[in-house]
């Protein structure tokens, strides 16, 4: 995948294998977000893409300004 830009819409197309090692609540958030489209809100220094999932996740799971950080290979770019 070519370099993603902040604000670009991407879909969480696949769950990373490491998600199964997360606590149950975190796994539930990833499962809920699978197949949904979110804006890229940043990219970490080590290349993880930060997805702003707060609109879907904050009320349903609690917290504030929730995000997911995943490798680009698990994302699908949206037109």
KETIPA-237716 format. One record per atom (N, C-alpha, C): residue in one letter; x, y, z; residue number from 1; chain; atom name. Coordinates in nm, 4 decimals, always signed. Example, Ala and Ser with C-alpha at 12.3 -4.5 7.8 and 13.67 -1.06 7.14 Angstrom:
// residues 2
<site resn="a" xx="+1.3190" yy="-0.5690" zz="+0.7800" resi="1" chain="A" name="N"/>
<site resn="a" xx="+1.2300" yy="-0.4500" zz="+0.7800" resi="1" chain="A" name="CA"/>
<site resn="a" xx="+1.3200" yy="-0.3300" zz="+0.7800" resi="1" chain="A" name="C"/>
<site resn="s" xx="+1.2850" yy="-0.2250" zz="+0.7080" resi="2" chain="A" name="N"/>
<site resn="s" xx="+1.3670" yy="-0.1060" zz="+0.7140" resi="2" chain="A" name="CA"/>
<site resn="s" xx="+1.2900" yy="+0.0030" zz="+0.7870" resi="2" chain="A" name="C"/>
// end
This chain:
// residues 79
<site resn="x" xx="+0.0856" yy="-0.1171" zz="+0.0000" resi="1" chain="A" name="N"/>
<site resn="x" xx="+0.0000" yy="+0.0000" zz="+0.0000" resi="1" chain="A" name="CA"/>
<site resn="x" xx="+0.0902" yy="+0.1233" zz="+0.0000" resi="1" chain="A" name="C"/>
<site resn="x" xx="+0.0556" yy="+0.2178" zz="-0.0857" resi="2" chain="A" name="N"/>
<site resn="x" xx="+0.1332" yy="+0.3419" zz="-0.0854" resi="2" chain="A" name="CA"/>
<site resn="x" xx="+0.1051" yy="+0.4180" zz="+0.0434" resi="2" chain="A" name="C"/>
<site resn="x" xx="+0.1868" yy="+0.5140" zz="+0.0701" resi="3" chain="A" name="N"/>
<site resn="x" xx="+0.1788" yy="+0.5897" zz="+0.1951" resi="3" chain="A" name="CA"/>
<site resn="x" xx="+0.0402" yy="+0.6504" zz="+0.2156" resi="3" chain="A" name="C"/>
<site resn="x" xx="-0.0127" yy="+0.6293" zz="+0.3340" resi="4" chain="A" name="N"/>
<site resn="x" xx="-0.1424" yy="+0.6860" zz="+0.3698" resi="4" chain="A" name="CA"/>
<site resn="x" xx="-0.1243" yy="+0.8285" zz="+0.4184" resi="4" chain="A" name="C"/>
<site resn="x" xx="-0.2309" yy="+0.9072" zz="+0.4051" resi="5" chain="A" name="N"/>
<site resn="x" xx="-0.2276" yy="+1.0462" zz="+0.4502" resi="5" chain="A" name="CA"/>
<site resn="x" xx="-0.3292" yy="+1.0673" zz="+0.5616" resi="5" chain="A" name="C"/>
<site resn="x" xx="-0.2991" yy="+1.1573" zz="+0.6517" resi="6" chain="A" name="N"/>
<site resn="x" xx="-0.3926" yy="+1.1931" zz="+0.7582" resi="6" chain="A" name="CA"/>
<site resn="x" xx="-0.5205" yy="+1.2470" zz="+0.6945" resi="6" chain="A" name="C"/>
<site resn="x" xx="-0.6335" yy="+1.1993" zz="+0.7450" resi="7" chain="A" name="N"/>
<site resn="x" xx="-0.7639" yy="+1.2372" zz="+0.6927" resi="7" chain="A" name="CA"/>
<site resn="x" xx="-0.8188" yy="+1.1401" zz="+0.5900" resi="7" chain="A" name="C"/>
<site resn="x" xx="-0.7337" yy="+1.0573" zz="+0.5342" resi="8" chain="A" name="N"/>
<site resn="x" xx="-0.7765" yy="+0.9588" zz="+0.4357" resi="8" chain="A" name="CA"/>
<site resn="x" xx="-0.8648" yy="+0.8530" zz="+0.5036" resi="8" chain="A" name="C"/>
<site resn="x" xx="-0.9644" yy="+0.8035" zz="+0.4318" resi="9" chain="A" name="N"/>
<site resn="x" xx="-1.0549" yy="+0.7008" zz="+0.4843" resi="9" chain="A" name="CA"/>
<site resn="x" xx="-1.0010" yy="+0.5619" zz="+0.4495" resi="9" chain="A" name="C"/>
<site resn="x" xx="-0.9948" yy="+0.4748" zz="+0.5500" resi="10" chain="A" name="N"/>
<site resn="x" xx="-0.9521" yy="+0.3363" zz="+0.5297" resi="10" chain="A" name="CA"/>
<site resn="x" xx="-1.0450" yy="+0.2434" zz="+0.6071" resi="10" chain="A" name="C"/>
<site resn="x" xx="-1.0523" yy="+0.1205" zz="+0.5612" resi="11" chain="A" name="N"/>
<site resn="x" xx="-1.1335" yy="+0.0187" zz="+0.6265" resi="11" chain="A" name="CA"/>
<site resn="x" xx="-1.0416" yy="-0.0816" zz="+0.6949" resi="11" chain="A" name="C"/>
<site resn="x" xx="-1.0771" yy="-0.1176" zz="+0.8177" resi="12" chain="A" name="N"/>
<site resn="x" xx="-1.0054" yy="-0.2249" zz="+0.8871" resi="12" chain="A" name="CA"/>
<site resn="x" xx="-1.0521" yy="-0.3555" zz="+0.8237" resi="12" chain="A" name="C"/>
<site resn="x" xx="-0.9730" yy="-0.4062" zz="+0.7310" resi="13" chain="A" name="N"/>
<site resn="x" xx="-1.0131" yy="-0.5194" zz="+0.6475" resi="13" chain="A" name="CA"/>
<site resn="x" xx="-0.9825" yy="-0.6556" zz="+0.7098" resi="13" chain="A" name="C"/>
<site resn="x" xx="-0.8866" yy="-0.6587" zz="+0.7998" resi="14" chain="A" name="N"/>
<site resn="x" xx="-0.8432" yy="-0.7852" zz="+0.8609" resi="14" chain="A" name="CA"/>
<site resn="x" xx="-0.7884" yy="-0.7544" zz="+0.9994" resi="14" chain="A" name="C"/>
<site resn="x" xx="-0.8062" yy="-0.8484" zz="+1.0901" resi="15" chain="A" name="N"/>
<site resn="x" xx="-0.7511" yy="-0.8301" zz="+1.2244" resi="15" chain="A" name="CA"/>
<site resn="x" xx="-0.6104" yy="-0.8877" zz="+1.2318" resi="15" chain="A" name="C"/>
<site resn="x" xx="-0.5185" yy="-0.8130" zz="+1.2903" resi="16" chain="A" name="N"/>
<site resn="x" xx="-0.3836" yy="-0.8668" zz="+1.3111" resi="16" chain="A" name="CA"/>
<site resn="x" xx="-0.3892" yy="-0.9875" zz="+1.4055" resi="16" chain="A" name="C"/>
<site resn="x" xx="-0.2968" yy="-1.0802" zz="+1.3894" resi="17" chain="A" name="N"/>
<site resn="x" xx="-0.2958" yy="-1.1992" zz="+1.4743" resi="17" chain="A" name="CA"/>
<site resn="x" xx="-0.2733" yy="-1.1635" zz="+1.6206" resi="17" chain="A" name="C"/>
<site resn="x" xx="-0.2035" yy="-1.0539" zz="+1.6479" resi="18" chain="A" name="N"/>
<site resn="x" xx="-0.1743" yy="-1.0156" zz="+1.7860" resi="18" chain="A" name="CA"/>
<site resn="x" xx="-0.2973" yy="-0.9697" zz="+1.8626" resi="18" chain="A" name="C"/>
<site resn="x" xx="-0.4073" yy="-0.9426" zz="+1.7929" resi="19" chain="A" name="N"/>
<site resn="x" xx="-0.5301" yy="-0.9001" zz="+1.8613" resi="19" chain="A" name="CA"/>
<site resn="x" xx="-0.5785" yy="-1.0088" zz="+1.9567" resi="19" chain="A" name="C"/>
<site resn="x" xx="-0.5595" yy="-1.1351" zz="+1.9215" resi="20" chain="A" name="N"/>
<site resn="x" xx="-0.6051" yy="-1.2447" zz="+2.0080" resi="20" chain="A" name="CA"/>
<site resn="x" xx="-0.5343" yy="-1.2465" zz="+2.1432" resi="20" chain="A" name="C"/>
<site resn="x" xx="-0.4208" yy="-1.1794" zz="+2.1538" resi="21" chain="A" name="N"/>
<site resn="x" xx="-0.3471" yy="-1.1737" zz="+2.2796" resi="21" chain="A" name="CA"/>
<site resn="x" xx="-0.3875" yy="-1.0558" zz="+2.3682" resi="21" chain="A" name="C"/>
<site resn="x" xx="-0.4758" yy="-0.9715" zz="+2.3192" resi="22" chain="A" name="N"/>
<site resn="x" xx="-0.5195" yy="-0.8541" zz="+2.3952" resi="22" chain="A" name="CA"/>
<site resn="x" xx="-0.6246" yy="-0.8925" zz="+2.4997" resi="22" chain="A" name="C"/>
<site resn="x" xx="-0.6477" yy="-0.8063" zz="+2.5968" resi="23" chain="A" name="N"/>
<site resn="x" xx="-0.7569" yy="-0.8301" zz="+2.6924" resi="23" chain="A" name="CA"/>
<site resn="x" xx="-0.8917" yy="-0.8358" zz="+2.6187" resi="23" chain="A" name="C"/>
<site resn="x" xx="-0.9882" yy="-0.9020" zz="+2.6795" resi="24" chain="A" name="N"/>
<site resn="x" xx="-1.1184" yy="-0.9253" zz="+2.6160" resi="24" chain="A" name="CA"/>
<site resn="x" xx="-1.1841" yy="-0.7971" zz="+2.5676" resi="24" chain="A" name="C"/>
<site resn="x" xx="-1.1796" yy="-0.6906" zz="+2.6464" resi="25" chain="A" name="N"/>
<site resn="x" xx="-1.2450" yy="-0.5657" zz="+2.6062" resi="25" chain="A" name="CA"/>
<site resn="x" xx="-1.1790" yy="-0.5071" zz="+2.4808" resi="25" chain="A" name="C"/>
<site resn="x" xx="-1.0487" yy="-0.5123" zz="+2.4741" resi="26" chain="A" name="N"/>
<site resn="x" xx="-0.9775" yy="-0.4617" zz="+2.3562" resi="26" chain="A" name="CA"/>
<site resn="x" xx="-1.0083" yy="-0.5469" zz="+2.2337" resi="26" chain="A" name="C"/>
<site resn="x" xx="-1.0134" yy="-0.6790" zz="+2.2509" resi="27" chain="A" name="N"/>
<site resn="x" xx="-1.0496" yy="-0.7675" zz="+2.1392" resi="27" chain="A" name="CA"/>
<site resn="x" xx="-1.1889" yy="-0.7339" zz="+2.0879" resi="27" chain="A" name="C"/>
<site resn="x" xx="-1.2814" yy="-0.7057" zz="+2.1792" resi="28" chain="A" name="N"/>
<site resn="x" xx="-1.4186" yy="-0.6716" zz="+2.1403" resi="28" chain="A" name="CA"/>
<site resn="x" xx="-1.4219" yy="-0.5435" zz="+2.0570" resi="28" chain="A" name="C"/>
<site resn="x" xx="-1.3391" yy="-0.4463" zz="+2.0922" resi="29" chain="A" name="N"/>
<site resn="x" xx="-1.3330" yy="-0.3213" zz="+2.0154" resi="29" chain="A" name="CA"/>
<site resn="x" xx="-1.2821" yy="-0.3499" zz="+1.8747" resi="29" chain="A" name="C"/>
<site resn="x" xx="-1.1742" yy="-0.4252" zz="+1.8632" resi="30" chain="A" name="N"/>
<site resn="x" xx="-1.1217" yy="-0.4588" zz="+1.7306" resi="30" chain="A" name="CA"/>
<site resn="x" xx="-1.2251" yy="-0.5347" zz="+1.6483" resi="30" chain="A" name="C"/>
<site resn="x" xx="-1.2929" yy="-0.6330" zz="+1.7086" resi="31" chain="A" name="N"/>
<site resn="x" xx="-1.3955" yy="-0.7096" zz="+1.6369" resi="31" chain="A" name="CA"/>
<site resn="x" xx="-1.5074" yy="-0.6184" zz="+1.5885" resi="31" chain="A" name="C"/>
<site resn="x" xx="-1.5499" yy="-0.5261" zz="+1.6730" resi="32" chain="A" name="N"/>
<site resn="x" xx="-1.6555" yy="-0.4328" zz="+1.6366" resi="32" chain="A" name="CA"/>
<site resn="x" xx="-1.6130" yy="-0.3452" zz="+1.5182" resi="32" chain="A" name="C"/>
<site resn="x" xx="-1.4878" yy="-0.3037" zz="+1.5152" resi="33" chain="A" name="N"/>
<site resn="x" xx="-1.4392" yy="-0.2130" zz="+1.4116" resi="33" chain="A" name="CA"/>
<site resn="x" xx="-1.4051" yy="-0.2833" zz="+1.2799" resi="33" chain="A" name="C"/>
<site resn="x" xx="-1.3930" yy="-0.4155" zz="+1.2822" resi="34" chain="A" name="N"/>
<site resn="x" xx="-1.3599" yy="-0.4907" zz="+1.1619" resi="34" chain="A" name="CA"/>
<site resn="x" xx="-1.4637" yy="-0.4655" zz="+1.0532" resi="34" chain="A" name="C"/>
<site resn="x" xx="-1.4168" yy="-0.4284" zz="+0.9357" resi="35" chain="A" name="N"/>
<site resn="x" xx="-1.5050" yy="-0.4018" zz="+0.8222" resi="35" chain="A" name="CA"/>
<site resn="x" xx="-1.5606" yy="-0.2606" zz="+0.8177" resi="35" chain="A" name="C"/>
<site resn="x" xx="-1.5326" yy="-0.1801" zz="+0.9181" resi="36" chain="A" name="N"/>
<site resn="x" xx="-1.5804" yy="-0.0413" zz="+0.9221" resi="36" chain="A" name="CA"/>
<site resn="x" xx="-1.4708" yy="+0.0531" zz="+0.8710" resi="36" chain="A" name="C"/>
<site resn="x" xx="-1.5154" yy="+0.1677" zz="+0.8246" resi="37" chain="A" name="N"/>
<site resn="x" xx="-1.4258" yy="+0.2668" zz="+0.7657" resi="37" chain="A" name="CA"/>
<site resn="x" xx="-1.4033" yy="+0.3822" zz="+0.8626" resi="37" chain="A" name="C"/>
<site resn="x" xx="-1.2764" yy="+0.4220" zz="+0.8748" resi="38" chain="A" name="N"/>
<site resn="x" xx="-1.2374" yy="+0.5270" zz="+0.9682" resi="38" chain="A" name="CA"/>
<site resn="x" xx="-1.1336" yy="+0.6189" zz="+0.9054" resi="38" chain="A" name="C"/>
<site resn="x" xx="-1.1256" yy="+0.7435" zz="+0.9541" resi="39" chain="A" name="N"/>
<site resn="x" xx="-1.0207" yy="+0.8328" zz="+0.9057" resi="39" chain="A" name="CA"/>
<site resn="x" xx="-0.8862" yy="+0.8024" zz="+0.9729" resi="39" chain="A" name="C"/>
<site resn="x" xx="-0.7810" yy="+0.8195" zz="+0.8964" resi="40" chain="A" name="N"/>
<site resn="x" xx="-0.6457" yy="+0.8101" zz="+0.9504" resi="40" chain="A" name="CA"/>
<site resn="x" xx="-0.6193" yy="+0.9391" zz="+1.0271" resi="40" chain="A" name="C"/>
<site resn="x" xx="-0.5859" yy="+0.9249" zz="+1.1551" resi="41" chain="A" name="N"/>
<site resn="x" xx="-0.5608" yy="+1.0453" zz="+1.2351" resi="41" chain="A" name="CA"/>
<site resn="x" xx="-0.4120" yy="+1.0678" zz="+1.2603" resi="41" chain="A" name="C"/>
<site resn="x" xx="-0.3299" yy="+0.9717" zz="+1.2200" resi="42" chain="A" name="N"/>
<site resn="x" xx="-0.1860" yy="+0.9866" zz="+1.2363" resi="42" chain="A" name="CA"/>
<site resn="x" xx="-0.1133" yy="+0.8594" zz="+1.1996" resi="42" chain="A" name="C"/>
<site resn="x" xx="+0.0188" yy="+0.8685" zz="+1.2007" resi="43" chain="A" name="N"/>
<site resn="x" xx="+0.1055" yy="+0.7539" zz="+1.1753" resi="43" chain="A" name="CA"/>
<site resn="x" xx="+0.2177" yy="+0.7615" zz="+1.2781" resi="43" chain="A" name="C"/>
<site resn="x" xx="+0.2382" yy="+0.6526" zz="+1.3498" resi="44" chain="A" name="N"/>
<site resn="x" xx="+0.3421" yy="+0.6518" zz="+1.4530" resi="44" chain="A" name="CA"/>
<site resn="x" xx="+0.4803" yy="+0.6447" zz="+1.3889" resi="44" chain="A" name="C"/>
<site resn="x" xx="+0.5814" yy="+0.6733" zz="+1.4680" resi="45" chain="A" name="N"/>
<site resn="x" xx="+0.7195" yy="+0.6674" zz="+1.4192" resi="45" chain="A" name="CA"/>
<site resn="x" xx="+0.7579" yy="+0.5279" zz="+1.3708" resi="45" chain="A" name="C"/>
<site resn="x" xx="+0.6940" yy="+0.4260" zz="+1.4279" resi="46" chain="A" name="N"/>
<site resn="x" xx="+0.7253" yy="+0.2891" zz="+1.3846" resi="46" chain="A" name="CA"/>
<site resn="x" xx="+0.6299" yy="+0.2377" zz="+1.2769" resi="46" chain="A" name="C"/>
<site resn="x" xx="+0.5506" yy="+0.3270" zz="+1.2144" resi="47" chain="A" name="N"/>
<site resn="x" xx="+0.4712" yy="+0.2913" zz="+1.0975" resi="47" chain="A" name="CA"/>
<site resn="x" xx="+0.3302" yy="+0.2431" zz="+1.1221" resi="47" chain="A" name="C"/>
<site resn="x" xx="+0.2841" yy="+0.2425" zz="+1.2473" resi="48" chain="A" name="N"/>
<site resn="x" xx="+0.1462" yy="+0.2028" zz="+1.2727" resi="48" chain="A" name="CA"/>
<site resn="x" xx="+0.0519" yy="+0.3157" zz="+1.2317" resi="48" chain="A" name="C"/>
<site resn="x" xx="-0.0591" yy="+0.2781" zz="+1.1721" resi="49" chain="A" name="N"/>
<site resn="x" xx="-0.1594" yy="+0.3753" zz="+1.1301" resi="49" chain="A" name="CA"/>
<site resn="x" xx="-0.2575" yy="+0.3933" zz="+1.2451" resi="49" chain="A" name="C"/>
<site resn="x" xx="-0.2829" yy="+0.5179" zz="+1.2816" resi="50" chain="A" name="N"/>
<site resn="x" xx="-0.3753" yy="+0.5496" zz="+1.3900" resi="50" chain="A" name="CA"/>
<site resn="x" xx="-0.5113" yy="+0.5807" zz="+1.3287" resi="50" chain="A" name="C"/>
<site resn="x" xx="-0.6117" yy="+0.5021" zz="+1.3681" resi="51" chain="A" name="N"/>
<site resn="x" xx="-0.7477" yy="+0.5214" zz="+1.3188" resi="51" chain="A" name="CA"/>
<site resn="x" xx="-0.8325" yy="+0.5853" zz="+1.4272" resi="51" chain="A" name="C"/>
<site resn="x" xx="-0.9048" yy="+0.6899" zz="+1.3933" resi="52" chain="A" name="N"/>
<site resn="x" xx="-0.9955" yy="+0.7551" zz="+1.4872" resi="52" chain="A" name="CA"/>
<site resn="x" xx="-1.1271" yy="+0.6783" zz="+1.4875" resi="52" chain="A" name="C"/>
<site resn="x" xx="-1.1457" yy="+0.5946" zz="+1.5890" resi="53" chain="A" name="N"/>
<site resn="x" xx="-1.2664" yy="+0.5120" zz="+1.6003" resi="53" chain="A" name="CA"/>
<site resn="x" xx="-1.3625" yy="+0.5666" zz="+1.7055" resi="53" chain="A" name="C"/>
<site resn="x" xx="-1.3354" yy="+0.6858" zz="+1.7552" resi="54" chain="A" name="N"/>
<site resn="x" xx="-1.4104" yy="+0.7406" zz="+1.8687" resi="54" chain="A" name="CA"/>
<site resn="x" xx="-1.5598" yy="+0.7524" zz="+1.8424" resi="54" chain="A" name="C"/>
<site resn="x" xx="-1.6016" yy="+0.7869" zz="+1.7208" resi="55" chain="A" name="N"/>
<site resn="x" xx="-1.7441" yy="+0.8039" zz="+1.6922" resi="55" chain="A" name="CA"/>
<site resn="x" xx="-1.8216" yy="+0.6736" zz="+1.7144" resi="55" chain="A" name="C"/>
<site resn="x" xx="-1.7610" yy="+0.5605" zz="+1.6851" resi="56" chain="A" name="N"/>
<site resn="x" xx="-1.8268" yy="+0.4307" zz="+1.7030" resi="56" chain="A" name="CA"/>
<site resn="x" xx="-1.7999" yy="+0.3687" zz="+1.8389" resi="56" chain="A" name="C"/>
<site resn="x" xx="-1.6839" yy="+0.3954" zz="+1.8966" resi="57" chain="A" name="N"/>
<site resn="x" xx="-1.6379" yy="+0.3194" zz="+2.0123" resi="57" chain="A" name="CA"/>
<site resn="x" xx="-1.6635" yy="+0.3886" zz="+2.1459" resi="57" chain="A" name="C"/>
<site resn="x" xx="-1.6509" yy="+0.5198" zz="+2.1536" resi="58" chain="A" name="N"/>
<site resn="x" xx="-1.6581" yy="+0.5888" zz="+2.2828" resi="58" chain="A" name="CA"/>
<site resn="x" xx="-1.7867" yy="+0.5567" zz="+2.3591" resi="58" chain="A" name="C"/>
<site resn="x" xx="-1.9007" yy="+0.5728" zz="+2.2981" resi="59" chain="A" name="N"/>
<site resn="x" xx="-2.0287" yy="+0.5464" zz="+2.3682" resi="59" chain="A" name="CA"/>
<site resn="x" xx="-2.0501" yy="+0.3983" zz="+2.3945" resi="59" chain="A" name="C"/>
<site resn="x" xx="-2.0164" yy="+0.3162" zz="+2.2974" resi="60" chain="A" name="N"/>
<site resn="x" xx="-2.0430" yy="+0.1727" zz="+2.3076" resi="60" chain="A" name="CA"/>
<site resn="x" xx="-1.9535" yy="+0.1039" zz="+2.4104" resi="60" chain="A" name="C"/>
<site resn="x" xx="-1.8244" yy="+0.1425" zz="+2.4141" resi="61" chain="A" name="N"/>
<site resn="x" xx="-1.7280" yy="+0.0731" zz="+2.4989" resi="61" chain="A" name="CA"/>
<site resn="x" xx="-1.6733" yy="+0.1582" zz="+2.6128" resi="61" chain="A" name="C"/>
<site resn="x" xx="-1.7011" yy="+0.2874" zz="+2.6094" resi="62" chain="A" name="N"/>
<site resn="x" xx="-1.6491" yy="+0.3767" zz="+2.7121" resi="62" chain="A" name="CA"/>
<site resn="x" xx="-1.5195" yy="+0.4418" zz="+2.6692" resi="62" chain="A" name="C"/>
<site resn="x" xx="-1.4800" yy="+0.5371" zz="+2.7482" resi="63" chain="A" name="N"/>
<site resn="x" xx="-1.3570" yy="+0.6087" zz="+2.7173" resi="63" chain="A" name="CA"/>
<site resn="x" xx="-1.3850" yy="+0.7327" zz="+2.6353" resi="63" chain="A" name="C"/>
<site resn="x" xx="-1.2778" yy="+0.7960" zz="+2.5924" resi="64" chain="A" name="N"/>
<site resn="x" xx="-1.2877" yy="+0.9203" zz="+2.5175" resi="64" chain="A" name="CA"/>
<site resn="x" xx="-1.1750" yy="+0.9250" zz="+2.4146" resi="64" chain="A" name="C"/>
<site resn="x" xx="-1.2095" yy="+0.9647" zz="+2.2946" resi="65" chain="A" name="N"/>
<site resn="x" xx="-1.1118" yy="+0.9791" zz="+2.1856" resi="65" chain="A" name="CA"/>
<site resn="x" xx="-1.0363" yy="+0.8475" zz="+2.1598" resi="65" chain="A" name="C"/>
<site resn="x" xx="-1.1105" yy="+0.7375" zz="+2.1558" resi="66" chain="A" name="N"/>
<site resn="x" xx="-1.0498" yy="+0.6070" zz="+2.1294" resi="66" chain="A" name="CA"/>
<site resn="x" xx="-0.9888" yy="+0.6022" zz="+1.9899" resi="66" chain="A" name="C"/>
<site resn="x" xx="-0.8795" yy="+0.5283" zz="+1.9778" resi="67" chain="A" name="N"/>
<site resn="x" xx="-0.8199" yy="+0.5033" zz="+1.8472" resi="67" chain="A" name="CA"/>
<site resn="x" xx="-0.7664" yy="+0.3610" zz="+1.8441" resi="67" chain="A" name="C"/>
<site resn="x" xx="-0.7428" yy="+0.3134" zz="+1.7226" resi="68" chain="A" name="N"/>
<site resn="x" xx="-0.6775" yy="+0.1852" zz="+1.7013" resi="68" chain="A" name="CA"/>
<site resn="x" xx="-0.5478" yy="+0.2126" zz="+1.6280" resi="68" chain="A" name="C"/>
<site resn="x" xx="-0.4474" yy="+0.1329" zz="+1.6556" resi="69" chain="A" name="N"/>
<site resn="x" xx="-0.3178" yy="+0.1455" zz="+1.5883" resi="69" chain="A" name="CA"/>
<site resn="x" xx="-0.2836" yy="+0.0105" zz="+1.5274" resi="69" chain="A" name="C"/>
<site resn="x" xx="-0.2750" yy="+0.0093" zz="+1.3948" resi="70" chain="A" name="N"/>
<site resn="x" xx="-0.2505" yy="-0.1162" zz="+1.3237" resi="70" chain="A" name="CA"/>
<site resn="x" xx="-0.1522" yy="-0.0954" zz="+1.2093" resi="70" chain="A" name="C"/>
<site resn="x" xx="-0.0934" yy="-0.2054" zz="+1.1662" resi="71" chain="A" name="N"/>
<site resn="x" xx="-0.0044" yy="-0.2031" zz="+1.0525" resi="71" chain="A" name="CA"/>
<site resn="x" xx="-0.0866" yy="-0.1788" zz="+0.9253" resi="71" chain="A" name="C"/>
<site resn="x" xx="-0.0307" yy="-0.1073" zz="+0.8288" resi="72" chain="A" name="N"/>
<site resn="x" xx="-0.1050" yy="-0.0741" zz="+0.7062" resi="72" chain="A" name="CA"/>
<site resn="x" xx="-0.1551" yy="-0.1957" zz="+0.6288" resi="72" chain="A" name="C"/>
<site resn="x" xx="-0.0888" yy="-0.3097" zz="+0.6414" resi="73" chain="A" name="N"/>
<site resn="x" xx="-0.1275" yy="-0.4288" zz="+0.5666" resi="73" chain="A" name="CA"/>
<site resn="x" xx="-0.2701" yy="-0.4749" zz="+0.6013" resi="73" chain="A" name="C"/>
<site resn="x" xx="-0.3210" yy="-0.4366" zz="+0.7159" resi="74" chain="A" name="N"/>
<site resn="x" xx="-0.4548" yy="-0.4786" zz="+0.7596" resi="74" chain="A" name="CA"/>
<site resn="x" xx="-0.5640" yy="-0.3811" zz="+0.7166" resi="74" chain="A" name="C"/>
<site resn="x" xx="-0.5263" yy="-0.2805" zz="+0.6406" resi="75" chain="A" name="N"/>
<site resn="x" xx="-0.6208" yy="-0.1764" zz="+0.6012" resi="75" chain="A" name="CA"/>
<site resn="x" xx="-0.6465" yy="-0.1809" zz="+0.4510" resi="75" chain="A" name="C"/>
<site resn="x" xx="-0.7662" yy="-0.1355" zz="+0.4137" resi="76" chain="A" name="N"/>
<site resn="x" xx="-0.8021" yy="-0.1216" zz="+0.2719" resi="76" chain="A" name="CA"/>
<site resn="x" xx="-0.8370" yy="+0.0250" zz="+0.2496" resi="76" chain="A" name="C"/>
<site resn="x" xx="-0.7743" yy="+0.0830" zz="+0.1510" resi="77" chain="A" name="N"/>
<site resn="x" xx="-0.7982" yy="+0.2228" zz="+0.1157" resi="77" chain="A" name="CA"/>
<site resn="x" xx="-0.9368" yy="+0.2343" zz="+0.0504" resi="77" chain="A" name="C"/>
<site resn="x" xx="-1.0088" yy="+0.3385" zz="+0.0883" resi="78" chain="A" name="N"/>
<site resn="x" xx="-1.1419" yy="+0.3616" zz="+0.0310" resi="78" chain="A" name="CA"/>
<site resn="x" xx="-1.1345" yy="+0.4716" zz="-0.0753" resi="78" chain="A" name="C"/>
<site resn="x" xx="-1.2204" yy="+0.4587" zz="-0.1778" resi="79" chain="A" name="N"/>
<site resn="x" xx="-1.2186" yy="+0.5595" zz="-0.2862" resi="79" chain="A" name="CA"/>
<site resn="x" xx="-1.2652" yy="+0.6957" zz="-0.2379" resi="79" chain="A" name="C"/>
// end
